[in-house]
Amino acid sequence: MSFIDQLGLSVPVLQAPMAGVSTPALAAAVSNAGALGAIGLGATDAAGARGMIEQVRARTERPFNVNLFVHATPQPDPQREAVWLDWFRPLFARYGAPAPAALAAPYTSFEDDPDMLAMLLALRPPVISFHFGLPTPAKVQALRSTGAILLASVTSLAEARLAEKAGMDAVIAQGVEAGGHRGVFDAEAPDDALGVFALTRILARQGRCPVVAAGGVMDGAGVAAVLELGAVAAQMGTAFVACPESAADQAYRQALLGPAAYHTRLITGISGRPARGLANRLSVWLEQENAPLPPAYPIAYAAAKALNTVARAGGEAGFGAHWAGQGAPLARAMPAAQLVSTLKAELEQARTPCG
């Protein structure tokens, strides 16, 4: 049985999990329309994740994906964190607020969260995916025993080999065009920054797992293109941000549908790991040549999140982490089900021979 048949999809599209943006309502709408909806659990705890899964299940009987962050346990560095806070201090002062006294990781890696594992084993979501790496073999085996289909984001053939060896059912080939965090397993290692076309083709020819292509795909013609390269489906995130079911706020939506969409940046300073988003006041501040080295991921994120909160209270929305891929100018604001239906029609048109 093919990967698409396993999932029961009528449209070969996976909605990217997008922690903080994807909602149970979005995931359910996408799944009900024939694609694979998803929720990101990486920025919540086991209780929050349980609630999200239950909400999706209340809205759909179809498969959906839950995504977990498997980043390395951050090592605190008080001196580096103090320098980072000093760098942000003028911005906090601009909005009449003190900088935080200290920084702490705002969320926990799946590797360090036994409660999350226990919850997943109890609720048995149909599809589970991993970002930033792979869980230990024991955790993979435990999750596999629930019958879940397992996926992992990869950015290179070497990472795909590790995912295959770990027993993943498919790999998500994340090109450098993709919005949000790069899924590199080792944030300290060089990143070849492969584009989605090159990476998809390499994995389709030299890998052993089905390949889902992610990065810059925004319409049915893009889906058709990656299928021609050997992918079994496309994963799309930025395309769903403007849907009314997403949790993106008004400022994020306006930026995505405006001139900023043409200027995405791959920036490490927001969270401590490279991530692609829309250029805004935060990205300009962090791209200065004399900016210090950020703390470890996700400890660095605490500063940006706190700054965004005080800036928003002061009427400034330009310090948000507005993740988006290079295909952002093609974003369309429409309900998720309508978008999936549109993608299906565009895909069929793109694959219909001329004449």
ABEGO torsion letter per residue (X at the ends): XBAAAAAGBABBBBBBAGBGABBAAAAAAAAAAGBBBBBBAAABBAAAAAAAAAAAAAABABBBBBBBBBBBBBBBBAAAAAAAAAAAAAAAAAAGBBBBABBBBABBBAAABAAAAAAAAAAGBABBBBBGEBBBAAAAAAAAAAGBBBBBBBABAAAAAAAAAAGBABBBBBBAABBEBBABABAABBBAGBBAAAAAAAAAAABABBBBBBEGBABAAAAAAAAAAGBABBBBAAAAAABAABABBAAAAAAAABAAAABBBBBAAAAGBBBBBBBBAAAAAAABAABBBBBBOAAAAAAAAAAAAAAAAAGBAAABBBBBBAAAAABBBBBAAAAAAAAAAAAAAAABBBX
